[in-house]
Amino acid sequence: MKLTTVDVCIILVYLVAVVVLGLVLKKRASKDKEAYMLGGKTLPWYMLGLSNASDMFDISGTMWMVTLAFVYGMKSLWIPWLWPVFNQIFMMMYLSVWLRRSNVTTGAEWINTRFGYGKGVLASHTIVVVFAILSCLGFLAYGFVGLGKFVEIFIPFSSVSPYLPFSVPAEYVAHFYGVVFTAFAVFYAILGGMTSIVIGDVLKYVIMTIAAFVIAYIAMQNLAVKSLNVPEGWFTPFFGATLNDLNWTGIINEVNAKIREDKFTLFGIFFMMMLFKGTLASLAGPAPNYDMQKVLSTKSPQDAAKMSGFVSIFLLPVRYAMIMGFTVLALLHYDQLNLQSATGIDFEKILPAAILQFVPAGLMGLLLAGLLAAFMGTFAGTLNAAQAYLVNDIYLKYVNPNASNKRISNMNYISGLGVAVVGVLMGLFAKDVNSILQWIVSALYGGYVAANVLKWHWWRFNATGFFWGMLAGIVPALILPLIFKETLELYYFPVLFLLSLAGCIIGSLSAPPTEEATLKSFYKNIRPWGFWKPIDALVKKEDPAFEENKNFKLDAFNVVIGVIAQCCLTLLPMYLITRLNSQLFVTIAILSVCLLILKKTWWNRLPKDNPTFENKPKRAFAGH
């Protein structure tokens, strides 16, 4: 099946719509700094939740997860813990509340909330900006690679080349398409700021939901007349030390090579490493990217918690309905898919190949528009976060604090275009989607975790410790992948973590504690639990009525219940589409119990406070 005129028209209408959206919201975004970067903190939490879920519903991630479901079946439930996906549960239960109480614009600006303006703060501020920009560039490259591979299947270059004044080598056709569609994302993101991104994301979510349920229905209809031919272990999420029950010999022999290439064969060890790394990464709080910006954009701490909590509800059932629908269709009709590439079979092409083969005209245009929107939304959100750091935390802070409105406007354009260009260049040199993902979530974030866990929970941790801890993690994260090229990045996460932790502790103890006034302000306003006893005593001396946060055990309990519920939300569409009815009913029962518990232990206990303190005086800002 090829693209019809109707499909092309639907895609063109969407592309025009996002350009118009950026132009319409240009004036609102130019009101001030908060309006551009955070939507003025006036957007409803459910729209921000939809937007955040929509940003996570990206082309590259969906291609990767369809590949995982195809190869690993129900066991693919666990592999996204590499992100880790359950960090949304930690944020939902308490971290989003703590972050929103800071009332800042970016994660780098948050440094002043925690460490004040004393010795070492400049270096800490700088290292956060460096990490934020590195991670943003990694995600931009990740999206770029996935988009190019996706579009290449639907628009053969032979149909485009007669209209171009230049030729493109076959190995760079995917990159050519990536550049073209990236340009649209850059345009509306730079013009409209956070508000245009959120509204565009909500539109994208509606399109993707319709497409996901139609694909799921088509898959279930196909499965009613033909059964899946997969290994026995494909149907269960449970596993042992290895993946011996996932032997594809005699079914699709090439899948065995894919499992070895992924380095997931020792699945028991792999899972324990994911859980160890994922728990620490979740305790650290959100990385300084679009996820953090959405939390900071909410109206209040209560809304921040609701927004993070509903991301899983908005995202997982819809996304996995689409993922499992395409997985089932691809398995039933594998012989009809063309997965060949210059280097052999490319399983990351399963999603676009299945769309081309099984989705009817009209719906294909809608689905492609939604998936292009998915790329653009994620790309735009990441770009917005990178812009915030470059303009707010470098240019306005160090280079030109008194810049004119016209100069700031130009810097937004320049920084946005510059980040997009560098992200695309990184994508040109990337091997595939999975290789970039592994580097981001396992190596780069390995240098982030230790310092960002301690910043919440240890009073003696200071700006000097933060800087050396981040540096001791980030530098090895950039070097080790070059040395251990054949090793899964996740396996040297403990080395990165220990190096970073040593840097944190040695750096903190080699410098004086953070100023007492800053620590008291942070502890009293953010109200974290952890090792804060000396500061708690000082605060209570001034305010005997103050009560410390005693919710550690409750938060930990809620996290466990929340992770179970999140797993159930993922398994529901997987069991529904594959017609595993007994497992489906058990999953529904477990999910219902979890939701009833969380209604009492989380929803009914959400905080009512609305922070008003600022870390520095506001200044005027004209986005455009």
KOLTI-309067 format. One record per residue (C-alpha): x, y, z. Coordinates in steps of 0.001 Angstrom, whole numbers, plus 500000, padded with zeros to 6 digits. Each point is the difference from the previous one (the first is absolute). Layout:
# KOLTI-309067
XYZ;...
# end
This chain:
# KOLTI-309067
500000500000500000;501306503465499059;499145503498501168;496854501305498307;499055503595499221;497763500021503094;502904498879502216;502316502653498581;497347502712500484;499488499022503668;503750500195500639;500289503374498239;497055501405501975;501706499002503242;503335501557498987;498264503260499066;498050499904503290;503138499851502161;501539502924498115;496806502053500501;499952499018503688;503468501434500507;499066503230498219;496732500443501933;501648499473503407;503068502096499220;498590503104501736;498971498145503172;503407498317500248;501747503385499822;498289501363503125;502834499106502404;502502497270500895;497433497808501809;497500500325497150;502566498742497482;501666497254502022;497159498875502303;496786501218498368;499619502576502781;499256497201502523;496333500312499004;499466496766498053;497663497357501566;501759496973501483;498086497537497807;501146501818496831;503592499917501235;499557496310500871;498657499280496522;502867502008498531;502601498154502054;498498496630499067;499853501130496389;503677501013500053;500859496480501139;497910498556497141;502739500580497444;500908498278496736;503408498725501066;498749498608503310;496947498399498381;502131498386497292;502332498664502686;497138498696502169;498257498275497068;503320498256499350;500214498996503679;496432498650500032;500634498063496784;503185498382501344;499303499651503744;496192499920500186;498576500654503460;503539500183501391;500363503281498115;498037501453502927;503272500259501951;502507501337497473;498724503635500042;501075500000503659;503291501064498387;498573503554499844;498705499227502723;496274500332499195;499133499665503700;501704503297500796;496559501508499330;498733498145503070;502690501515502244;499152503417498591;496287499415500457;500341499037503664;502245502809501222;502793501291497742;497794502145497750;498651501704503123;503516500731501267;501152501269496607;496976502250499418;500377501592503451;503307501454498822;498077502360497674;502877500302497508;500245499983496198;502656497333499300;501939497271501786;503155502101499927;498183502903501653;498899497502502668;503662499778501068;499609503384501708;497009498690501968;502107497187501422;503494501514500224;499427503759500029;502570502273498386;503151499082501914;503260498302499092;499750497241497424;496498500932498825;501242501395496694;501766496733499193;496923497965501039;497757502170497888;502328499520497025;500199496222500311;496192499708500081;499752502074496846;502633497811498312;498163496817500992;496635501420498929;501281500996496586;501794496653499505;496849498047500866;497831502243497819;502375499524497074;499913496239500557;496189499958499914;499928502211496908;502351497591498201;497903497054501228;496832501515498527;501729501012496776;501292496482499276;496624498377500666;498117502510497848;502268499573496992;499796496201500065;496229500272500365;499295502399497120;502413498256497613;497651497024499697;496950502096499084;501536502450497568;502403498201497631;502818502376499107;499548499175496333;496678501885500096;501651503090501496;503396500156498286;498734501384496630;498881503157501821;503316500587501812;502944501940498574;502400497607501744;500429496285500590;500086498168503325;502013496754500528;497755497058500915;501485499676503500;499020503604500787;496418499999498689;498605499453503520;502099502930501238;498693502192497170;496400499371501049;500945500584503623;501342503457499144;496875500949498020;497484499128502703;502218501274502799;499736503446498412;496232500112500679;500488499038503655;502663502671500457;497758502670498480;496966499671502262;502013499220503137;502113503140499684;497048502260499207;497358498885502498;501979498789503015;498450497698502606;496355500885499272;500201499044496316;501804496780500967;497298498999502495;497086500751497666;501751498196497151;500595497026502288;496316499781500970;499017500005496316;502582497281499352;498688497899502880;496463500037498598;501263498887496578;502161497251501497;497194498690502206;497640499593497041;502708498312497946;501088497711502865;496531498613500634;499332499422496291;503324498137499637;499204497918503088;496588499110498540;501528498968496663;502548497809501813;497322498301502096;497952499289496864;503047498412498348;500810497977503121;496460498592500038;500717498013496815;503701499230500428;502124499161503061;503430501302500956;503035497801499344;502417501081502738;502131498289502693;498171498854503134;501641502602502227;498732502823497786;496609499967501760;501232500543503562;501658503006501662;501741497710502495;503604498939499417;502970498160501451;503734500596499878;500058499661496200;497566500190497086;500057496287499196;496214500008499526;500373502526497156;501665497765497410;498910501133496527;501769497168498156;497732498656497280;497630502943500339;501996503106499076;503625499032500449;501312503556499620;498300501052503253;502472497916502011;502798502116498542;498072503141500952;499787498841503649;503758499371500048;500647503384498379;497863501737502646;502109498242502696;496843499131501968;500676496223500081;500910500002503738;496633501560500744;500044499411503761;503196502025500457;498788502580497490;496747500440501955;501768500422503353;502298502618498492;497000501848498541;498238499949503366;503098501195501864;500773502753497540;496333500921499507;499281500406503703;503003502273500490;499171501992496859;496409500425501195;501120501180503457;502101502634498225;496893501621498560;499345501050496419;502926500767497744;500186503606498735;497945499454496820;496388500426498832;498676497820502862;501389502404502615;498720503004498056;496449498596500026;500137499576503802;501226503571500432;497188501207497699;497175498789502273;497948502391502151;500795498395503371;501747497041501687;496685498142500123;499552500440496252;503610498898499446;499307496689501786;496742499470498075;501715500773496711;502778497463500604;497549497393501267;497744500184496993;502844499767497473;499974496191500358;496207499846499714;499955502212496909;502974498300498349;500292496274500662;496607498487498995;499893502005496763;503644499554499074;500049496267500693;496736499501498118;501836501304496942;503252498171500787;498311496654500541;497692500484497026;502927500477497630;501961497211501705;497184497501499456;499546501047496366;503743499756499381;500201496520501536;496956498713498117;501265501298496659;503767500080500471;500635498595496523;498318503088498500;502281502514501762;503091501409498344;502533500443502810;503113499798497864;502576502763500318;503537500554498739;501336498136503066;497451497143500089;496632499684501744;499105503141501966;497334499161502603;499591503697500803;498154500246496657;497160497757501213;497741502933500901;500177501928496705;499943496767497975;496859498844501827;498297503373499480;500755499873496286;498713496447499725;496898499930502179;498561503485500607;497214501074497602;500060503231497981;498827503061501917;500842498436503332;503595499713498795;500135503756499446;498526500623503450;502433497582501620;503002501437498192;498922503519500937;499754498841503626;503415498348499943;501575503023498329;498293502071502687;501495497639502568;503458500721498669;499389503733499797;498521500220503489;502920498169501595;502529501896497925;498340503347500759;499715499292503740;503657499014500193;500999503009497936;498007502289502318;501843498586503019;503403500514498331;499064503574499064;499010500713503593;503444498977501234;501945501832497318;498076503283500209;498937500098503654;502972498279501627;502889501081497810;499222503082497950;497835501969502471;501982498833503025;503601500408498855;500257501668496597;497458502834499859;497722500309503064;498602503310498716;499374498896496438;497372501884498021;496787498291498977;501165499852496389;503306498402501011;498232497373502136;497658499273497118;502957499441497685;501676497733502574;496908497797500112;500142499569496245;503758499415499949;500041497559502942;497038498020498649;501494499672496542;503456499244501395;498781497199502274;497907498491497202;502964499998497590;502358498353502515;497350497400500927;499551499144496320;503773499721499497;500184497557502930;497213498002498380;502006499748496764;502728498056501814;497714497769502107;499751496299499188;496309499518500878;497249500962502438;501000497412502602;503651501090500106;499079503629500811;497410498892502555;502509497779501800;502530502848500203;497459502509501344;498277497862502625;502925497852501141;503247501891499501;499183503718500091;497400499680502773;502470497904501971;501903503205500662;496843501834501025;498564497715502648;502187500247503121;500143503805500235;496299500372499334;498980497442502625;502131501681502651;498739503513499180;496550499061501318;500933497857502966;503285501105501648;500355503405501653;503835499954499928;500077499609496212;501157503303498511;500646501666496642;503629498839499898;498934496391500530;497320500390497336;502505501258497431;502642497336500630;497393497246500226;498465500944496650;503401500462498367;501303496669501354;496991498299498411;499590501863496707;503634499814498825;500247496185500391;496527499723498388;501424501640496896;503208497901500001;498954496467501053;497764499311496953;503048500625497816;502116497530501992;497437497230500604;498291500017496608;498587496482500296;498661500390503550;496407500995500750;500155503468501547;497720498933502851;502655497609501333;502520502717500811;497390502216501644;501234498891503485;503497501255499107;498615503368498906;497839500208503107;502852499214502407;502348502487498300;497316502661500170;499121499172503628;503676500289500997;500174503388498292;496862501114501850;501216499005503471;503624501128499639;498946503277498392;497396500727502697;502284499263502935;502855502044498501;497910503182500067;497889501734502669;496300499161500258;497460502040498045;499001503227501744;497638499362502902;497340502425498733;499846498238496612;499721496564501594;497228501130502336;498094501634497159;500315496901497816;499018497599502772;497057502067501170;498553500692496538;500785496786498089;499497497757503079;502026496923498919;500522496937502157;503473498556500530;503077500924502018;499039503525501053;500055499744503796;502382502950500721;498002502300497702;496708498730501400;501166501010503479;500906503506498794;496653500491498257;498043498794503041;502013502325502232;498682502937497979;496551498508499370;498956497455502669;496783499291498094;501894498660496974;499542496255499334;502535498003498021;498998497737497120;499275496577501532;498671498430496791;503028497934498973;498358496627500764;496694501047498431;501739501344496886;502027496783499672;496828497895500378;498185502116497416;502901499650497566;499801496190500192;496216500033499478;500376502540497197;502607497935498140;497722496927500197;497113502086498637;502223501341497214;500949496445498991;496309499079499922;499212502994497757;502660498713497593;498831496379500042;496286500805499551;500120500778496255;502608497285499442;497749497306501480;496864501477498414;501354499987496462;501583496533500283;496726498644501465;501590498665503208;496768500448501939;500941498332503290;503124502123500330;497970503071499004;497441499533502793;502726499435502611;501766503172498834;496771502030500219;499395498713503553;503552500902501130;499752503441498384;496660500685501704;501423499168503425;503036502226499364;497816502943498960;497789499662503068;503065499994502261;501528503057498265;496729501904500235;500316499809503774;503770500187500469;500908502486497245;497127501917498361;498221500884503241;503282501181501553;501269502286497223;501459503280501348;497970503215499848;502889502479500189;500861502403497192;503577501353500172;500611503692499547;503690500359500906;502493500731497243;503769499517499876;500635503297498283;497990502983498772;498108499501496757;501245501820496977;498217500969496827;500325497677497059;498810500341496455;500037496711498155;499212501572496657;
# end
